[in-house]
Amino acid sequence: MECLCKEKELTDEQKYDQLKEFIDENRDKKGYLIPVLHKAQTIFGYLSSETRSFVAREMDIAISIVVGVVTFYSYFKLFPAGRHTITVCLGTACYVRGAKKILEALEKKLGIKIGETTEDRRFSLGAQRCLGACGLAPVIMIGKDIHGRMSAQKLDAIVEQYK
């Protein structure tokens, strides 16, 4: 009978070994920093200062180059992701209907800014230019769930559903 149990979590040492192996396999390729950073984020879930330093050291490049790339591209995460990601739509329709107030209310309620994660790692906060639900503006997305016609007053009840 096949085991349906969760796969065992790798240790940090095993994760760094895996990343080093990937770097070594691609060492001779020009411009391979972004794929290495993608691999690192896949392995660790985000790019901590330790991971960024490891990449710089192993690739023999300046840490400032690594940090520059990581902070330039919004895909890269500097903080561990929460169990639920809350994304606020800041597209035109949502913005004119109060998305900024919703974002401010979420920042206050969760005690974090865009790109950060709550201490209990329950929520991460993000923003996007358009979520494609303009008719429901303003909109937030929690995970894959769209919540439309949002207001700061509705946030408590919606966020409570994800605790």
Secondary structure per residue as TSV (DSSP state, phi and psi in degrees):
chain	resnum	aa	ss	phi	psi
A	1	M	-	360.0	137.3
A	2	E	-	-78.6	138.6
A	3	C	-	-77.2	127.1
A	4	L	-	-101.4	13.7
A	5	C	S	-73.5	160.4
A	6	K	-	-64.7	145.9
A	7	E	-	-66.7	142.9
A	8	K	-	-67.5	133.9
A	9	E	-	-66.8	134.2
A	10	L	-	-73.8	150.0
A	11	T	-	-76.3	163.4
A	12	D	H	-58.9	-38.9
A	13	E	H	-61.4	-43.0
A	14	Q	H	-65.3	-37.7
A	15	K	H	-64.9	-44.3
A	16	Y	H	-66.2	-35.1
A	17	D	H	-62.1	-42.8
A	18	Q	H	-62.5	-43.2
A	19	L	H	-67.1	-42.3
A	20	K	H	-60.8	-41.7
A	21	E	H	-60.2	-42.7
A	22	F	H	-64.1	-43.1
A	23	I	H	-62.3	-46.7
A	24	D	H	-60.8	-39.5
A	25	E	H	-65.1	-24.8
A	26	N	T	-117.8	12.6
A	27	R	T	-54.2	-38.5
A	28	D	T	-83.3	-3.8
A	29	K	S	-85.0	134.2
A	30	K	T	-75.1	145.3
A	31	G	T	64.4	35.8
A	32	Y	-	-96.6	10.7
A	33	L	H	-63.1	-46.7
A	34	I	H	-62.8	-46.9
A	35	P	H	-60.8	-34.9
A	36	V	H	-65.6	-41.8
A	37	L	H	-66.6	-37.3
A	38	H	H	-61.0	-46.0
A	39	K	H	-62.0	-44.4
A	40	A	H	-60.0	-42.8
A	41	Q	H	-68.5	-34.4
A	42	T	H	-63.6	-41.8
A	43	I	H	-71.8	-46.6
A	44	F	H	-97.7	-18.5
A	45	G	S	92.7	-20.7
A	46	Y	S	-164.6	174.7
A	47	L	-	-112.7	89.5
A	48	S	-	-68.7	167.6
A	49	S	H	-61.4	-34.9
A	50	E	H	-65.2	-42.7
A	51	T	H	-66.8	-42.0
A	52	R	H	-61.8	-42.0
A	53	S	H	-64.9	-40.9
A	54	F	H	-60.1	-46.2
A	55	V	H	-61.2	-46.1
A	56	A	H	-60.3	-45.4
A	57	R	H	-64.4	-48.3
A	58	E	H	-68.7	-30.5
A	59	M	H	-92.2	-4.0
A	60	D	T	57.4	49.2
A	61	I	-	-129.9	161.9
A	62	A	-	-67.5	141.6
A	63	I	H	-59.4	-32.5
A	64	S	H	-62.2	-32.3
A	65	I	H	-68.9	-44.7
A	66	V	H	-61.5	-48.9
A	67	V	H	-62.4	-40.2
A	68	G	H	-59.1	-44.3
A	69	V	H	-68.3	-45.4
A	70	V	H	-62.6	-40.2
A	71	T	H	-82.2	-18.8
A	72	F	H	-75.7	-42.7
A	73	Y	-	-92.6	125.3
A	74	S	T	-70.1	-14.8
A	75	Y	T	-63.4	-34.5
A	76	F	S	-79.0	136.6
A	77	K	-	-106.7	132.5
A	78	L	S	-95.1	-10.2
A	79	F	S	-127.1	152.6
A	80	P	-	-64.0	142.6
A	81	A	-	-75.2	146.5
A	82	G	-	-80.6	170.6
A	83	R	S	-61.9	-34.6
A	84	H	E	-126.4	130.0
A	85	T	E	-100.6	125.0
A	86	I	E	-102.3	120.7
A	87	T	E	-115.1	126.7
A	88	V	E	-98.6	128.5
A	89	C	E	-77.4	126.9
A	90	L	-	-115.1	22.4
A	91	G	S	-65.2	168.9
A	92	T	H	-54.6	-51.6
A	93	A	H	-59.4	-45.4
A	94	C	H	-68.3	-41.0
A	95	Y	H	-62.3	-45.7
A	96	V	H	-70.8	-16.0
A	97	R	T	-102.0	15.5
A	98	G	T	106.9	18.5
A	99	A	H	-60.9	-34.5
A	100	K	H	-62.6	-40.9
A	101	K	H	-65.9	-37.3
A	102	I	H	-65.3	-44.3
A	103	L	H	-60.6	-46.1
A	104	E	H	-61.4	-40.6
A	105	A	H	-65.2	-40.2
A	106	L	H	-65.5	-43.1
A	107	E	H	-59.5	-42.1
A	108	K	H	-68.0	-46.1
A	109	K	H	-63.4	-44.2
A	110	L	H	-88.5	-18.6
A	111	G	T	73.2	27.7
A	112	I	-	-137.5	164.9
A	113	K	-	-108.4	173.4
A	114	I	T	-55.4	133.3
A	115	G	T	90.4	-2.7
A	116	E	-	-107.6	169.0
A	117	T	B	-127.8	143.4
A	118	T	-	-64.1	155.1
A	119	E	T	-56.4	-36.7
A	120	D	T	-80.0	2.3
A	121	R	S	58.9	28.3
A	122	R	S	-83.4	-40.7
A	123	F	E	-129.7	142.3
A	124	S	E	-116.6	152.0
A	125	L	E	-120.8	133.5
A	126	G	E	-142.4	172.8
A	127	A	E	-139.4	151.5
A	128	Q	E	-141.1	150.2
A	129	R	S	-67.5	-34.2
A	130	C	-	-158.4	132.1
A	131	L	-	-101.7	-0.3
A	132	G	S	77.4	23.0
A	133	A	-	-128.0	47.8
A	134	C	G	-57.8	-32.6
A	135	G	G	-66.5	-17.1
A	136	L	G	-104.7	9.6
A	137	A	-	-55.3	144.8
A	138	P	S	-79.3	150.9
A	139	V	-	-125.6	143.6
A	140	I	E	-125.9	156.6
A	141	M	E	-124.7	130.7
A	142	I	E	-117.8	112.3
A	143	G	T	64.1	-117.6
A	144	K	T	-108.4	5.8
A	145	D	E	-91.3	125.6
A	146	I	E	-92.2	133.3
A	147	H	E	-121.5	112.1
A	148	G	-	-102.6	170.7
A	149	R	S	49.8	44.7
A	150	M	-	-75.6	151.7
A	151	S	-	-143.3	161.0
A	152	A	T	-59.7	-31.7
A	153	Q	T	-69.6	-30.2
A	154	K	T	-80.8	-15.0
A	155	L	H	-58.6	-46.0
A	156	D	H	-54.6	-48.9
A	157	A	H	-64.2	-41.1
A	158	I	H	-67.0	-48.3
A	159	V	H	-64.8	-35.8
A	160	E	H	-59.3	-31.2
A	161	Q	T	-63.0	-21.4
A	162	Y	T	-104.0	7.9
A	163	K	-	-87.2	360.0
